[in-house]
Amino acid sequence: MTDLFSKFDDIIQTRETLLSTGVTDPYNLVMEEVISPTRAICNGRDTILLGTYNYMGMTFDDDVIAAGKDALDNFGSGTTGSRVLNGTYQGHKECEEALKEFYAMDHAMVFSTGYQANLGVISTIAGKGDYVILDIDSHASIYDGCAMGNAEIVPFRHNDVEALEKRLKRLPEDAGKLVVLEGVYSMLGDVAPLKEMVRISKEAGAMVLVDEAHSMGFIGENGRGVCEAQGVIDDCDFIVGTFSKSVGTVGGFCVSNHPKFEVMRLVCRPYVFTASLPPSVVATAATSIRKLMHGSNKRAHLWENSKALHRGLRDLGFQLGTDEPESAIIAVIMPDLERGAMMWEALLKEGLYVNLARPPATPAGMTLLRCSLCAEHSSEQVGEILGMFEAAGKAVGII
Ligand SMILES: Cc1ncc(COP(=O)(O)O)c(C=O)c1O
């Protein structure tokens, strides 16, 4: 018998080597108690959370919690069915209405996760013989959507406008083309030059899908994302997003003005062949989305946090993923995986949780400590965080 697990031997070996140094397993942390969007008990210690996607801090919002409890009481714990059978409740429709209003778009479709939204939309609209032109650093759900649809994948260099233009020029004029971009790239926290990229794509006759997972709620005047901030939202054919970040629950969506968009509900397999979100989840999502429409104070405070953390870390001598703060994600570049893991552990002992990110999830083989800020972090907490980075960085010998 060929052991089908043998293909994972390298990964198992790397992990064993790392753990044999005595370092705490960075991928097995348990949140024993969650106190607020910015604090939890980890290993019995009060810990500041700087590695969640809870950008707008909606997880403990009173109205959001109340809506969830109410839906649980009135509609039960789950739908036990697909959206196209018994799984569409009033709450799913309300959630789609909230999304249409949030984005000022004609159509909205809620999926069970953001992963499934990308998987479903991309695989359904780009099939065999079509081309998907995508940034090489695209999220796994985008790549998996391309693979499932069997479209021709045409990657281009990260955030490189000229590279995108060159790729588009080489494709047959009359072929179906979908350009897939992200507003904020989650590993380095950098923003895409959507203004130029969307224009070039439209001129080449391509449809454009933008994944705004890491910008929804925060970037743009109304929190619609980088498309809004760069003035190209009306030229995007599809915006995909998730409820698992700024919205503060779980789920995914696609919004569009395409006149035939509703047919997706019949032909999109990751929408049809899975159970719909529980009523409590769509109720929390709809409430959160409606509150995010009026979140300009929170957005302003989150920008302050992002700027203060970026400046403070740079002044301490850390190497960062972007020259300026571009989003709520600040990536601290580590010299290698071992020192990255040591630094991650030293921070945890100081009382700070960040994400340790490593290849293949990261670009260019980098090991990163990804810090994601929350609108609920106070300025004092940002100061404390910088103190912890200084102590840990000196202890590990990185600064
Ligand atoms: C860019 C991007 N798209 C999609 C997703 C998937 O979102 P979800 O957690 O809702 O599956 C993520 C999640 O990390 C993401 O970073």
The ligand as an SDF file (V2000), in Angstrom:
LIG
                    3D

 16 16  0  0  0  0  0  0  0  0999 V2000
   -8.9140   37.7140    0.7950 C   0  0  0  0  0  0  0  0  0  0  0  0
   -9.7910   36.6900    1.4470 C   0  0  0  0  0  0  0  0  0  0  0  0
  -10.8420   36.2250    0.7670 N   0  0  0  0  0  0  0  0  0  0  0  0
  -11.6630   35.3060    1.3220 C   0  0  0  0  0  0  0  0  0  0  0  0
  -11.4440   34.7980    2.5730 C   0  0  0  0  0  0  0  0  0  0  0  0
  -12.3530   33.7410    3.1320 C   0  0  0  0  0  0  0  0  0  0  0  0
  -13.1790   34.2380    4.1110 O   0  0  0  0  0  0  0  0  0  0  0  0
  -13.9750   33.2770    5.1130 P   0  0  0  0  0  0  0  0  0  0  0  0
  -13.2260   33.2720    6.3980 O   0  0  0  0  0  0  0  0  0  0  0  0
  -15.3170   33.9270    5.2590 O   0  0  0  0  0  0  0  0  0  0  0  0
  -14.0780   31.9320    4.4930 O   0  0  0  0  0  0  0  0  0  0  0  0
  -10.3670   35.2630    3.3080 C   0  0  0  0  0  0  0  0  0  0  0  0
  -10.1190   34.7310    4.6660 C   0  0  0  0  0  0  0  0  0  0  0  0
   -9.1320   34.8070    5.2700 O   0  0  0  0  0  0  0  0  0  0  0  0
   -9.5010   36.2260    2.7220 C   0  0  0  0  0  0  0  0  0  0  0  0
   -8.4360   36.6640    3.3790 O   0  0  0  0  0  0  0  0  0  0  0  0
  1  2  1  0
  2  3  1  0
  2 15  2  0
  3  4  2  0
  4  5  1  0
  5  6  1  0
  5 12  2  0
  6  7  1  0
  7  8  1  0
  8  9  2  0
  8 10  1  0
  8 11  1  0
 12 13  1  0
 12 15  1  0
 13 14  2  0
 15 16  1  0
M  END
$$$$
